[in-house]
């Protein structure tokens, strides 16, 4: 077997050497799992015998992200001009955890000296391996390599105990069913039974953490199969109660859009569905707005007449257009291409008739009715590509702006 340490970057090795100069350090978790599987991992997490305060003394730039649990974020010695591209390393002191009284976090954390003891507290065998960067040895006390090769997600030790300790492990179990380029993994039978027995533990997991895991599943591979497994184990009903779901769908990889696709059979309005899901998963305002928007879309929204295509171009931001494409898939891509072929408005997207000009032309007072009329004129300006204010004002002859119900005058929008 090739030495996995050869896959580490020079910066990774420099951090490990500095840790090893004062104690012992190993690469752990997902990097080891992915490196053994031939997948390039972006994050390199490390475990060490050093306490967080000792790690902080070794590196000039650190962030205490979980000092009580032994975790510190190490940054490069020199600050990069581009913070987004700056690498970082989570360094965690070896731990030996006791009971999980609240089903979310250990009642107490005891720091340890034994890497094998630290691995014993982890969730799944494929995540319970460590690389000794000095010797190149892969420490694998629970058969993680065998399970990785066999495509099995298996709990470390007793599966019921592992799931009863932390309900988030249920969500993580399903996320790890996707092996990326290696294909689909399966749940070990003991783990499957343990999940069914402990599905109520999800009630103790914060909404934000459930959404973080679900969004990774939606953005990964094998989404349909994983969702079907989650449904058969009662997990979806637990995290998305009172929601009509659609499991067989073409997902896009854009998590908020895919959540809307997953819930596209639900009979709520877009606004009501967004509010419902925001309450269940603590979605951000932007994520909720995306769901409210796309849930109102249907196949008949993709009308290809010139007026509708012009409104699509003028009314939607680039991000909203991307959401339309993601929601409708190939049909959305074709629609976006057709809309892009439409010439832009000759005078731009801004309204040619402002409020003062409209007051002068109609004698209406400032207020909702005037605003609705101004919005309708702007819509018609875009739809018919008018170029002068006079042309826009002539449209007043086609509407009874004095008596009609102003709520019936649609503003510039799509669809």
C-alpha positions as CSV (number, residue, x, y, z in Angstrom):
1,X,0.0,0.0,0.0
2,X,1.3,3.5,-0.9
3,X,2.3,5.7,2.0
4,X,-0.7,8.0,2.5
5,X,1.5,10.7,3.9
6,X,2.7,11.3,0.4
7,X,-0.7,12.8,-0.3
8,X,-0.3,15.5,2.3
9,X,0.7,18.9,1.2
10,X,3.9,20.6,2.4
11,X,1.8,22.9,4.6
12,X,0.0,19.9,6.1
13,X,3.3,18.3,6.9
14,X,4.7,21.5,8.4
15,X,1.8,21.7,10.9
16,X,2.2,18.0,11.8
17,X,5.9,18.5,12.4
18,X,5.4,21.4,14.7
19,X,2.8,19.4,16.7
20,X,5.1,16.4,16.8
21,X,7.9,18.6,18.1
22,X,6.0,19.1,21.3
23,X,3.9,16.0,21.5
24,X,2.3,13.5,19.1
25,X,-0.1,14.1,16.2
26,X,-2.0,12.1,13.7
27,X,-4.2,12.8,10.7
28,X,-7.7,11.5,11.5
29,X,-11.2,11.2,10.1
30,X,-12.5,12.0,6.7
31,X,-9.1,12.7,5.1
32,X,-7.8,9.2,6.0
33,X,-11.1,7.7,4.8
34,X,-11.0,9.5,1.4
35,X,-7.3,9.1,0.9
36,X,-7.6,5.3,1.3
37,X,-10.5,5.4,-1.2
38,X,-8.4,7.4,-3.7
39,X,-10.5,10.6,-3.3
40,X,-8.9,14.0,-2.8
41,X,-10.0,15.5,0.5
42,X,-9.9,19.2,1.1
43,X,-9.8,19.3,4.8
44,X,-7.1,17.7,7.0
45,X,-8.2,17.2,10.6
46,X,-5.6,16.3,13.2
47,X,-5.6,14.8,16.6
48,X,-2.9,15.4,19.2
49,X,-1.8,14.7,22.7
50,X,-1.3,18.4,23.2
51,X,-3.9,20.5,25.1
52,X,-5.5,23.4,23.2
53,X,-3.4,26.0,25.1
54,X,-0.3,24.1,24.1
55,X,-1.3,24.1,20.5
56,X,-2.0,27.8,20.6
57,X,1.5,28.5,21.9
58,X,3.0,26.7,18.9
59,X,1.1,28.7,16.2
60,X,0.9,32.5,15.9
61,X,-2.6,32.4,14.4
62,X,-5.3,30.2,15.9
63,X,-9.0,30.3,16.6
64,X,-10.6,28.7,19.6
65,X,-13.6,27.1,18.0
66,X,-14.3,24.5,20.6
67,X,-11.8,24.7,23.4
68,X,-14.0,23.0,25.9
69,X,-14.1,20.0,23.6
70,X,-10.4,20.3,22.8
71,X,-10.6,21.7,19.3
72,X,-8.6,24.6,18.0
73,X,-8.4,26.0,14.4
74,X,-4.8,26.5,13.2
75,X,-4.2,29.0,10.5
76,X,-1.0,29.7,8.4
77,X,1.6,31.7,10.2
78,X,1.3,34.5,7.6
79,X,-2.1,35.9,6.7
80,X,-3.0,35.5,3.1
81,X,-4.3,38.3,0.9
82,X,-7.2,36.1,0.0
83,X,-8.9,34.9,3.1
84,X,-11.2,32.6,1.1
85,X,-8.3,30.5,-0.2
86,X,-6.5,30.4,3.1
87,X,-6.0,26.8,4.4
88,X,-6.8,25.8,8.0
89,X,-6.5,22.7,10.1
90,X,-8.8,21.6,13.0
91,X,-6.6,20.2,15.7
92,X,-8.3,18.3,18.5
93,X,-6.8,17.0,21.7
94,X,-7.2,13.2,22.1
95,X,-10.4,12.6,24.0
96,X,-12.1,9.9,26.0
97,X,-15.8,10.8,26.3
98,X,-18.3,9.5,28.9
99,X,-22.1,9.5,28.6
100,X,-24.3,11.7,26.4
101,X,-27.0,12.8,28.8
102,X,-28.8,15.1,26.4
103,X,-28.2,13.0,23.3
104,X,-26.3,15.8,21.6
105,X,-22.9,16.3,23.4
106,X,-20.9,14.4,25.9
107,X,-21.6,15.1,29.6
108,X,-17.9,15.6,30.1
109,X,-14.8,15.4,28.0
110,X,-11.6,13.9,29.3
111,X,-8.4,14.5,27.4
112,X,-6.3,11.4,26.7
113,X,-3.0,10.2,25.5
114,X,-4.1,7.1,23.5
115,X,-5.0,7.5,19.8
116,X,-6.8,4.1,19.8
117,X,-9.0,5.3,22.7
118,X,-9.8,8.4,20.8
119,X,-10.8,6.4,17.7
120,X,-13.0,4.2,19.9
121,X,-15.3,7.2,20.6
122,X,-16.0,7.9,16.9
123,X,-19.1,7.1,15.0
124,X,-18.3,4.7,12.1
125,X,-15.4,2.4,11.4
126,X,-14.6,4.2,8.1
127,X,-14.2,7.4,10.1
128,X,-12.2,5.8,12.9
129,X,-8.8,5.5,11.3
130,X,-5.7,7.6,11.8
131,X,-2.5,8.2,9.9
132,X,0.8,8.4,11.7
133,X,2.5,10.9,9.5
134,X,6.0,10.1,10.7
135,X,5.8,6.3,10.2
136,X,3.2,6.2,7.5
137,X,1.2,3.7,9.5
138,X,-2.6,3.6,9.2
139,X,-4.0,2.9,12.6
140,X,-7.3,1.0,12.1
141,X,-8.4,-0.8,15.2
142,X,-12.0,-1.4,14.0
143,X,-11.7,-2.7,10.5
144,X,-12.4,0.6,8.7
145,X,-10.3,-0.3,5.6
146,X,-12.3,-3.6,5.2
147,X,-15.6,-1.8,5.5
148,X,-14.4,0.9,3.1
149,X,-13.5,-1.7,0.5
150,X,-16.8,-3.6,1.1
151,X,-18.9,-0.4,0.9
152,X,-20.3,-0.8,4.4
153,X,-21.2,1.9,6.9
154,X,-20.8,0.2,10.3
155,X,-20.8,1.7,13.8
156,X,-17.8,1.6,16.0
157,X,-18.6,-0.9,18.7
158,X,-22.2,-1.4,19.7
159,X,-24.5,0.3,17.1
160,X,-27.3,0.9,19.5
161,X,-25.0,2.7,22.0
162,X,-23.5,4.8,19.3
163,X,-26.8,6.0,17.9
164,X,-28.2,6.6,21.4
165,X,-25.3,8.8,22.3
166,X,-25.9,11.4,19.6
167,X,-28.9,11.6,17.3
168,X,-26.9,13.5,14.6
169,X,-25.1,10.2,13.9
170,X,-28.3,9.0,12.3
171,X,-28.1,11.7,9.7
172,X,-24.4,11.2,9.2
173,X,-24.9,7.5,8.6
174,X,-27.1,8.2,5.6
175,X,-24.7,10.9,4.3
176,X,-21.9,8.4,4.2
177,X,-23.9,6.0,2.1
178,X,-22.7,8.0,-0.8
179,X,-19.2,6.9,-1.7
180,X,-18.7,9.4,-4.5
181,X,-16.9,7.9,-7.4
182,X,-16.8,4.6,-5.5
183,X,-20.5,4.2,-5.7
184,X,-23.2,3.5,-3.1
185,X,-22.5,2.0,0.3
186,X,-25.0,0.1,2.5
187,X,-25.9,0.2,6.1
188,X,-24.6,-2.6,8.3
189,X,-27.6,-4.6,9.5
190,X,-26.9,-3.8,13.2
191,X,-26.6,-0.1,12.3
192,X,-29.8,-0.2,10.4
193,X,-31.7,-1.8,13.3
194,X,-30.1,0.7,15.7
195,X,-31.3,3.7,13.6
196,X,-34.8,2.4,13.6
197,X,-34.7,1.8,17.4
198,X,-33.3,5.3,18.1
199,X,-35.0,7.5,15.4
200,X,-36.6,9.5,18.2
201,X,-33.1,10.8,19.1
202,X,-33.4,13.2,16.1
203,X,-35.8,15.2,18.3
204,X,-32.7,16.2,20.4
205,X,-30.7,17.4,17.4
206,X,-30.8,21.1,16.6
207,X,-32.7,22.1,13.5
208,X,-29.6,23.8,12.1
209,X,-27.5,20.6,12.4
210,X,-30.2,18.5,10.7
211,X,-30.4,20.9,7.8
212,X,-26.6,20.9,7.5
213,X,-26.6,17.2,7.1
214,X,-29.6,17.0,4.9
215,X,-28.2,19.7,2.6
216,X,-25.0,17.7,2.2
217,X,-27.1,14.7,1.2
218,X,-29.0,16.8,-1.3
219,X,-25.8,18.1,-2.8
220,X,-24.1,14.8,-3.0
221,X,-24.5,11.7,-5.2
222,X,-27.0,8.9,-5.0
223,X,-29.5,11.3,-3.5
224,X,-32.6,9.4,-4.5
225,X,-31.4,6.1,-3.0
226,X,-30.3,7.8,0.2
227,X,-33.7,9.6,0.6
228,X,-35.5,6.3,0.0
229,X,-33.4,4.7,2.7
230,X,-34.1,7.6,5.1
231,X,-37.8,7.3,4.4
232,X,-37.8,3.5,5.0
233,X,-36.1,4.1,8.4
234,X,-38.6,6.7,9.4
235,X,-36.0,9.5,9.3
236,X,-37.7,11.8,6.8
237,X,-41.0,11.7,8.7
238,X,-39.1,12.7,11.8
239,X,-37.2,15.6,10.4
240,X,-39.9,16.8,7.9
241,X,-43.2,15.9,9.7
242,X,-46.5,16.9,8.2
243,X,-44.9,17.4,4.8
244,X,-45.8,15.7,1.5
245,X,-42.6,14.5,-0.1
246,X,-41.6,13.5,-3.6
247,X,-38.7,11.1,-3.4
248,X,-38.4,10.2,-7.1
249,X,-37.1,13.4,-8.7
250,X,-34.1,14.8,-10.5
251,X,-32.2,16.8,-8.0
252,X,-29.9,19.7,-9.0
253,X,-27.2,19.8,-6.3
254,X,-28.4,23.3,-5.1
255,X,-29.6,22.5,-1.6
256,X,-32.5,25.0,-1.1
257,X,-33.9,24.3,-4.6
258,X,-33.6,20.5,-4.0
259,X,-35.4,20.9,-0.7
260,X,-38.2,22.5,-2.7
261,X,-38.1,19.7,-5.2
262,X,-38.3,17.2,-2.4
263,X,-41.4,19.0,-1.1
264,X,-42.8,19.8,-4.5
265,X,-45.9,17.5,-4.0
266,X,-46.9,19.5,-0.9
267,X,-50.1,21.5,-1.4
268,X,-49.1,24.6,0.6
269,X,-48.4,27.9,-1.2
270,X,-44.8,28.8,-1.7
271,X,-44.8,31.2,1.2
272,X,-46.5,28.8,3.5
273,X,-44.1,25.9,2.6
274,X,-41.1,28.2,3.1
275,X,-42.4,29.2,6.5
276,X,-43.1,25.5,7.5
277,X,-39.6,24.4,6.4
278,X,-37.9,27.4,8.0
279,X,-39.5,26.4,11.3
280,X,-38.4,22.7,11.0
281,X,-34.9,23.4,9.8
282,X,-34.0,27.0,10.7
283,X,-33.4,27.9,7.1
284,X,-31.8,31.3,6.4
285,X,-34.0,34.0,5.0
286,X,-32.4,33.6,1.6
287,X,-33.0,29.8,1.6
288,X,-36.7,30.4,2.6
289,X,-37.1,33.0,-0.2
290,X,-35.7,30.5,-2.7
291,X,-38.2,27.9,-1.7
292,X,-41.1,30.3,-1.7
293,X,-40.2,31.4,-5.2
294,X,-39.6,28.0,-6.9
295,X,-42.5,26.2,-5.2
296,X,-44.9,28.5,-7.0
297,X,-43.4,27.4,-10.4
298,X,-45.0,24.8,-12.6
299,X,-44.3,23.4,-16.0
300,X,-46.8,25.9,-17.5
301,X,-44.6,28.7,-16.1
302,X,-42.2,28.1,-19.0
303,X,-44.2,30.0,-21.5
304,X,-42.1,31.0,-24.6
305,X,-44.0,33.9,-26.0
306,X,-41.9,37.0,-26.4
307,X,-43.7,39.0,-23.7
308,X,-43.1,36.3,-21.1
309,X,-39.5,35.8,-22.1
310,X,-38.8,39.5,-21.8
311,X,-40.3,39.6,-18.4
312,X,-38.1,36.6,-17.4
313,X,-35.0,38.6,-18.5
314,X,-36.1,41.8,-16.8
315,X,-37.7,40.7,-13.6
316,X,-35.4,38.0,-12.3
317,X,-31.9,38.4,-10.9
318,X,-29.2,36.1,-12.2
319,X,-29.4,34.0,-9.0
320,X,-33.2,33.6,-9.5
321,X,-32.6,32.5,-13.1
322,X,-30.2,30.0,-11.8
323,X,-32.8,28.7,-9.4
324,X,-35.3,28.3,-12.3
325,X,-32.8,26.3,-14.2
326,X,-32.0,24.1,-11.2
327,X,-35.7,23.5,-10.4
328,X,-36.7,22.5,-14.0
329,X,-33.4,20.8,-15.0
330,X,-33.0,20.3,-18.7
331,X,-36.3,22.1,-19.5
332,X,-35.0,25.1,-17.4
333,X,-31.7,25.1,-19.3
334,X,-33.6,25.2,-22.6
335,X,-35.8,28.0,-21.4
336,X,-32.9,30.0,-20.2
337,X,-31.2,29.6,-23.6
338,X,-34.3,30.7,-25.4
339,X,-34.7,33.8,-23.1
340,X,-31.0,34.7,-23.6
341,X,-31.6,34.9,-27.4
342,X,-34.1,37.7,-26.9
343,X,-32.7,41.1,-27.6
344,X,-32.4,43.3,-24.5
345,X,-34.9,46.2,-24.1
346,X,-33.8,49.0,-26.3
347,X,-34.0,51.6,-23.4
348,X,-33.1,49.2,-20.6
349,X,-35.2,47.8,-17.8
350,X,-36.0,51.0,-15.8
351,X,-39.5,52.4,-16.1
352,X,-40.0,55.3,-18.6
353,X,-42.9,56.7,-16.6
354,X,-42.2,57.8,-13.1
355,X,-44.7,58.7,-10.4
356,X,-44.7,62.4,-11.0
357,X,-45.3,62.0,-14.7
358,X,-48.1,59.6,-14.0
359,X,-49.8,62.0,-11.5
360,X,-49.6,64.7,-14.1
361,X,-51.2,62.5,-16.8
362,X,-54.0,61.0,-14.6
363,X,-54.6,63.4,-11.7
364,X,-54.4,60.4,-9.3
365,X,-53.0,61.1,-5.9
366,X,-49.9,59.3,-4.6
367,X,-50.9,56.0,-3.1
368,X,-51.4,52.3,-3.7
369,X,-53.6,52.8,-6.8
370,X,-51.0,55.0,-8.5
371,X,-48.3,52.5,-7.6
372,X,-50.2,49.6,-9.1
373,X,-50.8,51.6,-12.3
374,X,-47.1,52.5,-12.5
375,X,-46.1,48.9,-12.1
376,X,-48.6,47.7,-14.7
377,X,-47.3,50.3,-17.2
378,X,-43.7,49.2,-16.5
379,X,-44.7,45.5,-17.2
380,X,-46.3,46.5,-20.5
381,X,-43.3,48.6,-21.4
382,X,-41.0,45.6,-21.0
383,X,-43.4,43.1,-22.7
384,X,-43.7,45.2,-25.8
385,X,-40.3,46.9,-25.7
386,X,-41.5,50.5,-25.8
387,X,-38.9,53.2,-26.1
388,X,-40.7,56.5,-25.1
389,X,-42.8,57.7,-22.2
390,X,-45.4,58.9,-24.7
391,X,-45.8,55.3,-26.0
392,X,-46.2,54.0,-22.4
393,X,-48.8,56.7,-21.5
394,X,-50.8,55.7,-24.5
395,X,-51.4,52.4,-22.8
396,X,-53.7,54.2,-20.4
397,X,-56.3,54.2,-23.1
398,X,-56.5,50.4,-23.0
399,X,-57.4,50.2,-19.3
400,X,-60.1,51.8,-17.1
401,X,-57.6,53.1,-14.6
402,X,-60.3,55.3,-13.0
403,X,-62.7,52.4,-12.0
404,X,-61.0,49.0,-12.4
405,X,-59.9,47.1,-9.4
406,X,-56.2,48.0,-9.1
407,X,-55.4,44.6,-7.6
408,X,-56.0,43.1,-11.1
409,X,-53.1,45.1,-12.6
410,X,-50.0,42.8,-12.5
411,X,-46.6,44.4,-12.0
412,X,-43.4,43.4,-13.6
413,X,-42.7,39.8,-12.5
414,X,-42.2,36.3,-13.8
415,X,-44.0,34.1,-14.5
